[in-house]
Amino acid sequence: MSASSRSGPSDEEARRAELADALAAVRARVADAARAAGRDPAEVGLLAVTKTWPASDVALLTDLGLDAFGENKEQEGAAKAAELADLRPDAAPRWHVVGRLQRNKARSLVRWAHAVDSVDSARLVDALESAAARAVDAGERQGPLEVLVQVSVDADPSRGGAPVAEVPGLADRVAGCAHLHLGGVMTVAPQDVTPEEAFATVSDVAARVRATHPRATTLSAGMSGDLEAAVAYGSTCVRVGTALLGRR
Ligand SMILES: *Cc1c(COP(=O)(O)O)cnc(C)c1O
C-alpha cells in the first residue's frame, strides 16, 4: 500500500488500528524477552525503523507514543523529518540514521538527525564532528550529535560496521570530539552465525567500551527477526521495521 492510496480519513483510521496492534505485539515480545532474561522491560527502548514508509505513518506512531525513528538514507530521512514537523508540529521526535553513510552526507544530516547509530570509521567520526561543529555555530542544531559505534561481528564490509578490534579505539575517538556524544554500540547480526553468538560478542565489546566510558550505556541490537536473542544479551534498544510497519 502506498502513501497516496490511503489518504482518506477511514483509511487513516484503519492504518492507525493496524499500527496500534503491531506496536502492542512488539512491546509484548520485548517485555516477554526481558522478563525471561530477568531484566526490566523498561530498560529496552524501541526505535521504529520507518525507511520506505511515509511520514503519515510516522505521525501515527507519534500519536501512539513513539518518539524515536530510524532512517537509512540521508535524503529520505531529511524529507520525512520535515514532513513530520508539518504533520505534528508539537511532537519532539528523535531521528536516528541507522544505515551506511557517506561522509559527504554529514553536513546535511546534522541539521535533522539526533543520532547516527552506524559510525564505523575514523574518517566518518571526523566528518561528523566538523559538520556538527559548523551546524552548532550556524544555529542549525542545538546539542551534540549522539553517536553509536557499529560493530561488525564477522568483519563483512557489506553490512557496515567496524571489526571488533577497532571498536574501542573508535569509541575513544568519538568521546574526544566536542560536538559528538558517545552513546554506546550498535550491531546488525550477520546471517552466517547464530544471533546468540553475534550478540554475545557484541555484548562483550559493549562492556569493554563501558569500562572506559561509563555513560556509553546504549547497546542497540535486535530487529524484527531476532529481538528476543538481543534482549537476552543485554540490548537496550531494539530497531524494528517490518514487525511494526509491515513488509517493505
Ligand atoms: C531496516 C533496518 C532495521 C529494521 O529491520 P526489520 O527487520 O525490518 O525490523 C534495523 N536496523 C537497521 C540497521 C536496518 O537497516
The ligand as a MOL file (V3000), in Angstrom:
LIG
                    3D

  0  0  0     0  0            999 V3000
M  V30 BEGIN CTAB
M  V30 COUNTS 15 15 0 0 0
M  V30 BEGIN ATOM
M  V30 1 C 15.9640 -1.9170 8.1890 0
M  V30 2 C 16.7970 -1.9550 9.4200 0
M  V30 3 C 16.2630 -2.3950 10.6510 0
M  V30 4 C 14.8510 -2.9340 10.7930 0
M  V30 5 O 14.7940 -4.2220 10.2480 0
M  V30 6 P 13.4570 -5.0960 10.3150 0
M  V30 7 O 13.9470 -6.4680 10.0620 0
M  V30 8 O 12.5560 -4.5760 9.2540 0
M  V30 9 O 12.8850 -4.9380 11.6800 0
M  V30 10 C 17.0880 -2.3460 11.7630 0
M  V30 11 N 18.3680 -1.9070 11.6880 0
M  V30 12 C 18.9070 -1.4830 10.5430 0
M  V30 13 C 20.3290 -1.0330 10.5280 0
M  V30 14 C 18.1540 -1.5020 9.3710 0
M  V30 15 O 18.7080 -1.1000 8.2210 0
M  V30 END ATOM
M  V30 BEGIN BOND
M  V30 1 1 1 2
M  V30 2 1 2 3
M  V30 3 2 2 14
M  V30 4 1 3 4
M  V30 5 2 3 10
M  V30 6 1 4 5
M  V30 7 1 5 6
M  V30 8 2 6 7
M  V30 9 1 6 8
M  V30 10 1 6 9
M  V30 11 1 10 11
M  V30 12 2 11 12
M  V30 13 1 12 13
M  V30 14 1 12 14
M  V30 15 1 14 15
M  V30 END BOND
M  V30 END CTAB
M  END
